[in-house]
Amino acid sequence: MLDSQSELMNSEYYPLPQPEEIPLKEKEDAMGAYLMMFAALAAGLPLPIINLFASIIYFFIHRSHSLFVRFHTLQALLSSLVTSLLNAAAVFWTLRIFLFNYADATNLYKGFIAMIILVNIAYIIYNIIAAVRARKGRFFYMTFFGRYAYHQTFKIRPGKVDENNSMNIPPKL
């Protein structure tokens, strides 16, 4: 049974690189995708969308390096997308309450802020774990984003040429 599952995975997905096969530069690039949030957090604390822009830029710069780096940059981007949007909603709601006196700080608001704090703590912990694993050449599949990032990165698409296994051929006359 295991052999048939292994064959199925090999036929539909590119093989996963093993830690000893991954160059140090790629491990550091993958780790940087998760650590990007700390740099963006320091630069844009009042503007949570800065973190999202930093992740998007990092993804587009590094996505063509290798499948390992592409997986980690995509997973980091997806996780920062959700937290950035939640943080932006919290900032907007907080500004409406305290700066514009548009509404009161209801229990719903307090619960939302408590949830945002917990989501951000989980986000930081998951990103630190993922960064350490990426630096070691390992994969860390985040709860909601790991499977999607794996599928988008390692799935063999029909008609797509594998650059590693392609052959040079002479021009057609």
C-alpha positions in Angstrom: 0.0 0.0 0.0 2.8 2.4 0.9 4.5 1.8 -2.4 1.4 2.6 -4.4 0.9 5.8 -2.4 4.5 6.7 -3.0 4.2 6.1 -6.7 1.0 8.2 -6.8 2.8 11.1 -5.0 5.8 10.8 -7.3 3.6 10.9 -10.4 1.6 14.0 -9.4 4.1 16.0 -7.4 7.7 16.9 -7.7 9.8 15.1 -5.1 10.5 16.9 -1.8 14.1 18.0 -1.5 15.9 16.6 1.5 17.8 18.8 4.0 21.2 17.7 2.8 20.3 18.5 -0.8 19.3 22.1 -0.1 22.0 24.8 -0.4 22.6 27.0 2.6 21.5 30.1 0.5 18.1 28.6 -0.2 17.6 27.6 3.5 18.4 31.2 4.4 16.0 32.6 1.7 13.2 30.3 3.0 13.9 31.4 6.6 13.8 35.0 5.5 10.3 34.7 4.3 9.1 34.1 7.9 11.5 36.6 9.5 10.3 39.3 7.1 7.3 39.9 9.4 9.6 41.2 12.2 11.2 43.8 9.9 7.8 44.9 8.6 6.4 44.9 12.1 9.1 47.2 13.3 8.7 49.5 10.3 5.0 49.6 10.1 3.5 48.9 13.6 0.7 51.4 13.2 0.1 50.3 9.6 -0.4 46.5 9.5 -0.7 46.4 5.7 3.1 47.1 5.5 3.7 43.5 6.6 1.6 42.3 3.7 3.4 44.4 1.2 6.8 43.2 2.5 5.6 39.6 2.2 4.3 40.1 -1.4 7.6 41.8 -2.5 9.7 39.0 -0.8 7.5 36.3 -2.5 7.9 37.8 -6.0 11.7 38.3 -5.6 12.4 34.8 -4.3 9.7 32.6 -5.9 11.8 31.6 -8.8 14.8 30.3 -6.7 13.7 26.8 -6.0 10.6 24.8 -5.0 11.7 24.8 -1.4 12.0 28.6 -1.3 8.8 29.1 -3.3 6.9 26.8 -0.8 8.1 28.8 2.2 7.6 32.2 0.7 4.0 31.3 -0.4 3.2 29.9 3.0 4.6 33.0 4.7 2.6 35.2 2.3 -0.6 33.4 2.9 -0.3 33.6 6.7 0.6 37.3 6.6 -2.4 38.0 4.3 -4.8 36.8 6.9 -3.1 38.4 9.9 -2.6 41.7 8.1 -6.3 41.9 7.1 -7.4 41.1 10.6 -4.9 43.7 12.1 -6.1 46.3 9.6 -9.7 45.7 10.6 -8.7 46.1 14.3 -6.8 49.3 13.6 -9.8 50.7 11.6 -12.3 49.8 14.3 -10.0 51.2 17.1 -9.6 54.5 15.2 -13.4 54.8 14.7 -13.9 54.3 18.5 -11.1 56.3 20.0 -10.2 58.9 17.4 -13.5 59.7 15.8 -15.8 58.8 18.8 -18.0 57.1 16.2 -18.9 54.1 18.5 -18.4 52.8 22.0 -15.9 50.0 23.0 -18.5 47.3 23.2 -18.0 43.7 24.4 -17.9 42.7 20.7 -15.0 45.0 20.1 -13.1 43.8 23.2 -13.6 40.2 22.2 -12.4 41.0 18.7 -9.3 42.7 20.0 -8.6 39.7 22.4 -9.0 37.4 19.4 -6.6 39.6 17.3 -4.0 39.4 20.1 -4.3 35.6 20.3 -4.0 35.3 16.5 -0.9 37.5 16.4 0.7 35.5 19.2 0.0 32.3 17.3 1.3 34.0 14.1 4.6 34.9 15.7 5.0 31.4 17.3 4.2 29.6 14.0 6.6 31.9 12.0 9.4 31.4 14.4 9.0 27.6 14.3 8.7 27.7 10.5 11.8 29.9 10.2 13.9 27.5 12.3 12.6 24.5 10.4 13.3 26.2 7.0 16.9 27.1 8.2 17.4 23.4 8.9 16.1 22.5 5.4 12.9 21.0 6.8 9.3 21.7 5.9 6.7 23.0 8.4 3.1 22.8 7.3 1.0 25.5 8.9 -2.4 24.5 9.9 -4.4 26.3 7.3 -1.8 27.2 4.7 0.7 24.3 4.5 -1.4 21.9 2.4 -2.4 24.7 -0.1 1.2 26.0 -0.4 2.5 22.4 -0.9 -0.1 21.7 -3.6 0.5 25.0 -5.4 4.3 24.6 -5.3 5.0 20.9 -5.8 2.0 19.8 -8.0 3.2 18.8 -11.5 1.1 20.8 -14.0 0.4 19.4 -17.4 2.3 21.2 -20.2 4.7 22.8 -17.7 8.3 21.9 -18.5 10.5 20.8 -15.7 13.7 22.9 -16.0 15.8 20.4 -14.2 14.9 17.5 -16.5 14.5 19.3 -19.8 16.8 18.5 -22.6 18.4 20.8 -25.1 17.3 20.1 -28.7 18.5 21.6 -32.0 16.2 24.1 -33.7 13.6 22.8 -36.1 14.5 23.4 -39.7 
